[in-house]
Amino acid sequence: MGKDPDRLPPARPQPPDVQRIIDRRLQVKIVRHNPELYVCRLSGELDLLTVPTLVLVLDDLRELEVPAVVVDLTGVTYCAATGVQALLEATEAARSTGQRLAVVIASLTVARVLKATDNIDGIENYSNLSEAMRAMAT
């Protein structure tokens, strides 16, 4: 039996690109509202694997010396305690440089984690984006 030239060899299964899968779990969009205020909109999951993305973005905004940043968690479907810790650390870092950082917590999922970790008092938080933006404008 000869080989069929029109047949392709069986494809080897490719290992999944784990980092791309992780990166798709959290989307971050930065919107410059004005020179004084940026909004960082998150959607997806905020956990041990995706928190570094949030930390990098907030570090970059702090290095750009943006006076005020609103982190909008409205689109976050899951938030682990590590996400809360990252927000607390970002809040402290922002305060140390004179930057204001506020968080929009419109999701019951995120609110539960913040309440369970008893850390909501350390974060300037609002229930919707327009409320946060008005507060940051003052």
ABEGO torsion letter per residue (X at the ends): XBBBAABBBBBBBBBBBAAAAAAAABBBBBBBABAABBBBBBBEBBBAAAAAAAAAAAAAAAAAGBABBBBBAAABABBBAAAAAAAAAAAAAAAAAGBBBBBBBABAAAAAAAAAAGAAAABBBBABAAAAAAAAAX
